[in-house]
Amino acid sequence: MGAPRPTDPDPSQAQQAALLTESGNGPTTPDEAELLAAKFGQPNSAGVYGAPATGGSAA
């Protein structure tokens, strides 16, 4: 497993910056974008699949 979670209740900005790491997370499958589009439709301008429509009135 990875390092234990930090427990300092008030870390300095430098301590927080030291904890930021690239996760390496990427698509879990090579065709993830196509699978998401098939299930939820095309992503919005922010790249979010299945986001609620904006600007309409709530009924």
N, C-alpha and C positions, 0 to 999 in steps of 0.2 A: 504494500500500500504506500501511498504518498506520505508526505510529512504531516504531522498532526496539525490540526487547525490552530491558528493563533488565538490566544486567550487574553491578550492585553486589551482592556476595555477602552483605552484611549490611545491608539497607536499614533505615532508621529507621521507626517506626510512621507518622510523617507522610508519608514517601516512599511507603510502601505504600498509605496512604489516597489519596494523589494519583493512584495508578495505577488505582484502582477506578472503573470507568465502567459505565454502562448499555450493554449490548451491543445492545439493540434487537431481539434475537432473539425471534421469536414463532413461531407455527405456520407451517410452510412451505406449507400449503394450508389453505383455510378450513374444510375438514371433517376436519382431522387427528384430532381426538378420536374421530370416528366410524370412521375408517379403523383407528386403533389398537385400538379396542374390537372391531371385526370380526375383526382378526387375533389379538389376544391376550386378549380378554375384557375385562370391566369393570375399571377400575383399583382398586387397593386403597385403604385409607384415607389413604395418603400420596400418592395420585395416580399410582402406578407401575403401568404396564400390563405384564402378563406376569410379575409378581414371583412367586418361588417361594412356595408355601404355607408358613405357619409353624405350629409347634405339633405337627406330625405326626412320627412316627418315621421315621428314614432307614432304608431297607431295603438 
